[in-house]
């Protein structure tokens, strides 16, 4: 086999989609529900046909997906960790480390219903918790009204996946 064939085969194996892990949860277990890379922390109430009924505490939200029944592919186990290493290219590039207490900058496109502006909104926030799957809970640090309104509309008391497009600039800055 020539080198091109070996590299092509390796690329196919690495890029092949991995089947989503499906977990079996019992009532009372803490979980994260995935809604467009924004995770809401809750507790399993019951198992239903193809997923789970999840109870969310009052400080959760905003929940931008219907919060009643969650298909099992969108429910992940929750466990807190002090730091998370975001890996690139299977460890070939340097890991980017996120720790509890650090500040991050999120960038969201403005929602015309909330903010009258054309440019992306930069939001400063502090990491208050990290889940083992790479989602971070954030506390708002920005004092600008547009940033606060966007933060509470998009993130609020939820967890944001570190791979979310809102954190792309933060990852780019940290990878230098």
C-alpha positions in Angstrom: 0.0 0.0 0.0 1.4 3.4 -0.8 1.5 6.3 1.6 -1.5 8.1 0.0 -3.7 5.0 0.5 -2.6 4.7 4.2 -3.2 8.3 4.9 -6.7 8.1 3.2 -7.6 5.0 5.2 -6.4 6.7 8.5 -8.4 9.8 7.7 -11.6 7.7 7.1 -11.1 5.9 10.4 -10.5 9.1 12.4 -13.4 11.0 10.7 -15.9 8.1 10.8 -18.9 9.2 12.9 -19.0 7.5 16.2 -22.4 6.3 17.4 -23.7 8.4 20.2 -23.4 6.8 23.6 -26.8 6.0 25.0 -26.9 5.9 28.8 -29.4 4.1 31.1 -30.6 6.4 33.9 -32.6 5.7 37.0 -35.0 8.2 38.6 -33.1 10.6 40.9 -29.9 10.7 38.8 -28.5 14.1 37.9 -28.2 14.7 34.2 -27.6 17.4 31.5 -30.0 17.7 28.7 -28.6 18.9 25.4 -30.4 21.6 23.4 -28.3 23.0 20.6 -25.0 22.7 22.6 -26.6 24.5 25.6 -27.1 22.0 28.5 -29.6 22.3 31.3 -29.0 20.5 34.5 -31.8 18.4 35.9 -32.9 15.2 37.7 -34.4 12.1 36.0 -38.1 11.8 37.1 -39.1 8.8 35.0 -38.2 6.7 32.0 -40.6 7.0 29.0 -40.8 5.1 25.7 -37.8 6.6 24.0 -36.2 8.7 26.6 -36.8 10.4 30.0 -38.9 12.9 31.8 -36.5 15.4 33.5 -37.2 17.8 36.4 -35.4 21.1 36.2 -34.9 23.3 39.3 -36.5 26.8 39.3 -33.1 28.6 38.6 -32.7 26.6 35.4 -33.1 28.3 32.1 -33.9 29.5 29.7 -34.8 26.1 28.3 -35.0 26.7 24.5 -36.3 23.3 23.8 -39.6 21.7 25.0 -38.7 20.6 28.6 -41.1 17.7 29.0 -39.7 14.5 27.3 -36.1 14.2 26.4 -35.1 11.6 23.8 -32.3 9.4 25.3 -29.6 10.7 22.8 -30.0 14.2 24.3 -29.6 13.2 28.0 -26.0 12.9 29.4 -24.7 12.0 32.9 -23.6 14.9 35.0 -20.4 15.0 37.1 -18.5 18.1 38.1 -14.8 18.4 37.5 -12.3 21.2 38.4 -10.8 21.5 34.9 -11.5 20.3 31.4 -8.9 19.7 28.6 -10.3 20.5 25.2 -8.3 18.2 22.8 -7.8 18.9 19.1 -6.8 16.3 16.4 -6.7 13.5 18.9 -4.0 15.1 20.9 -1.8 16.1 18.1 -2.3 19.8 18.9 -1.8 21.3 22.4 -4.8 20.9 24.7 -6.6 24.0 25.8 -7.4 23.9 29.5 -10.4 25.5 31.1 -10.6 25.8 34.9 -13.3 26.8 37.4 -12.9 30.5 38.3 -11.4 31.6 35.0 -13.1 34.2 32.8 -14.2 33.6 29.2 -15.6 35.7 26.5 -18.7 34.6 24.6 -19.8 36.2 21.3 -23.4 35.9 20.2 -25.1 37.4 17.2 -27.7 39.9 18.5 -31.3 39.0 18.5 -33.2 41.8 16.8 -36.1 41.4 19.2 -33.9 42.1 22.2 -31.0 44.2 21.1 -30.9 46.9 18.4 -27.4 46.3 17.0 -25.7 44.7 14.1 -22.3 43.6 15.4 -21.8 40.5 17.6 -22.1 41.0 21.3 -19.1 40.2 23.5 -20.0 38.9 26.9 -17.5 38.4 29.8 -18.4 35.6 32.1 -16.7 33.5 34.8 -16.7 29.7 34.9 -18.5 28.5 38.0 -18.7 24.8 37.2 -17.5 22.3 34.6 -19.1 19.0 33.7 -17.0 16.0 32.6 -18.4 16.3 29.1 -17.0 19.7 28.6 -19.9 22.0 29.4 -19.4 25.1 31.6 -21.7 27.0 33.9 -21.1 30.7 33.8 -21.7 33.8 35.9 -22.2 37.1 34.1 -19.3 39.6 34.6 -20.3 42.1 31.8 -22.1 45.2 32.9 -23.2 46.4 29.5 -27.1 46.1 29.2 -26.9 44.5 25.7 -24.5 41.9 27.0 -26.6 41.1 30.1 -29.8 40.9 28.0 -28.2 38.5 25.5 -26.6 36.4 28.3 -29.9 35.9 30.1 -31.7 35.1 26.9 -29.1 32.6 25.5 -27.3 31.1 28.5 -28.8 32.1 31.9 -28.4 29.3 34.4 -27.5 26.7 31.8 -24.2 25.1 30.8 -22.5 26.0 27.5 -20.5 23.4 25.6 -16.9 24.5 25.2 -17.2 23.6 21.5 -20.2 26.0 21.0 -19.7 28.6 18.3 -20.1 31.4 20.9 -16.7 30.3 22.4 -14.9 30.0 19.1 -13.0 33.3 19.6 -12.0 32.3 23.1 -10.6 29.0 21.9 -8.8 30.8 19.1 -7.2 33.2 21.6 -6.2 30.4 24.0 -4.7 28.3 21.3 -2.0 30.9 20.4 
